[in-house]
Amino acid sequence: QPGAAFSPFHPLFLERLAPFKTLRFMDWQETNSTDVVTSTDRRPFDYATQQSGDFRNGVALEYIIQLANELDADPWFNMPYQADDNFVRNFATMVRDNLEPGRKAYVEWSNETWNAGWGFETYPWVTQQLALPENAYLNGDRWAFVARETKRDFDVWSDVFAGQSDRIVRVVAGQQANSWIAEQIAN
């Protein structure tokens, strides 16, 4: 289990990741197709397997933090697009309290929010949210919605890391071929 006297990771796995100083856990978190909404949806570290089945909730955060600590690497987290504020707060708190001092946590809301392709479930979810009456004030502006959700998560992380803001890096992702999207979200 995490924190045990021995590493739960295979030595070859650690060796292959050792050269990297920032590790993005987007796939380990199953960001593109996650079912996570509340803290109770998070996979426990002592669950029988860290591989998802019908319910997609990624690898336990304890293992992600331990891997970053063992490799002296900065973790990059992608917050689940449906996650409530309590989930985000608990996640950020666990990172703050367990990530080694001197490590930075990169945080991004979801992943490829512009991608309407198969397997990218954020795009259709945003489309559904824009159709709700409480979001009518956005006038269907996808990027305003993404910016609002991104800011909401960033605000929670900033609150949790108050006085330690140098330990977090807020990421507004863009697309190499189309910088317009990142500009819209940042604006």
N, C-alpha and C positions, 0 to 999 in steps of 0.2 A: 504494500500500500504506500501511497505517497508519504514521504518523511521517514520511511524505514531506513535501516542502516545500510541497505544496499539499493542500487538503482533498479527500478522496474523496467528500464530500457535496455535493449540488447546493445552490447558494446559496439558492434558494427554500425548500428543505427546512430549512436552517439558520435562515432568517428566520422561518419559521412556528413553529419550536420555541423560538426565542430567549426568549420571555416566560416560559417555564416553568423553574423552578429545581430541580425534581426530575423525573426521567424514569424511568418504570417500563418495564422492558424485557421484561415478561412475554411479550408476543407475539413480539418479536424472538428470544427464547430458546425459543419454541415450548413453553412450560411445560406447557400442558394436555395435550399429546400427545407429549412428548419421548421419544426412544429412548435418551437419554444415560445411560450407566452408569459408564463409565470415562473417563479423560482422553484415551484414544485415540479416543473417540467425538466429541470436540470438533471443530467445523468449523475447518479452518485458514484463516487470513486470506487466503492466496493461492489458495484453492480457486476453480475456474472460476466459480462462482456462489455467492452468499450465500443463495439460495433453496433450500429443501429439496425433496427429491423423496420417494422411498420411505423413506429414513432421515431422521428428523426430529431435527435437532440445532441448529437456529437459526443466527443470525448469529455470526460469529467474535467472541470476546470483545475482541480488539484493536480492532475497529471500534466496539463499544459503549463502551469506555473512551475512545477518541478522540472520539466524539461528545459524551460528557459533558464531556471536557476542553475541547473547542472551544467549547461553549456555557456553560462555567462552571456546569454543573448537577450536582446530586448524582444518581448512578445508583441505581436500585432493582432489585436482582437477585432472581429467583425460582430457587432451587436446584432442579435436576431431582429429582423424587421418588425415582428409582432410583439416583441418583448415589452412588458409593462415597466413602469418606472421602478417598481419594487425589485424586479429581476435585475435591471441595470444597476441599481444601487447596491444590491447584494453582491453582484458580480464584481463591480468596481471596488467594493470594500474588501472582498477576498483577495483581489489583486494587490491592493494597497498594503494589506496586512501580511501577505505571504511572498510577494515578489522581493528578491534581494534588494537591499539598498544600493543605489547607483544604477539600477536597471530602469529603463523608460518603458512605459506601456503605450503603444500606439493603439488608438481606438478609432474605428470607422463604423458608420451606421450601414449595415447590410453589405452588399457587394453588387457592383454593376447594375445599379438601379435603372439604367437605360436599356438593359438587355431584355427584349421580349421573347427571346428564344426558349426552346424547350429546356426545362430544368431550372430556369431562373424565375422563381416564384414571387419575388418582390414586385416585379413589374405589374403583373395582373392584380396583386393585392393592392398596390397603390391606385390602380385604376378603379377598383371596387371602393376604396376609401374616398376617392374624389367624388363618387356618386352619392355619398351619404349627405343628408341635409346639413349636418354639423360642419361639413367642409365646403359648403356652397360658396362661402366668402372667398375661397381660393380660385373660383371661376375656372376650374379644371386645370389649373397650372400645376402640372406634375412636379416641376422643379421647386416650386414654392412649398409643396407638400414634403418633398424629400428634404429640403432645407429645414423645414420646421421640425421634422422627426430627428434629423441629424443634430440640430441645436438642442433639442430636448435631451438627447443622450449626452451630448457634450456638457450641458449644464449639470446633469447628475454627476458625471465623472469629475467635473471641476469642483462641485460641492464636496464630494467624498475626498478628493485630494487637496482640499483647502490647505494652504500653507506649504504644499508640496507640488505646486503646478509644474515645476521643472521635471517631474517624473512622468508626465503624460504628454503625448503628442496627438493632437486632434487631426484626423485625416479626412479631407474632403476629396474623394477619389474622382479622377477624371479618366478620359480616354485619350490615348496617344493620338489617335487619328481625328479626334473631335474635341478640342479644348472648350468649345462652346458650352457643353453640358456642365463641366466643373465651374465655369464662369457663372452660369445661371444659378447653380446651387449656392455658390459663395456669395453672390449678390443678394 
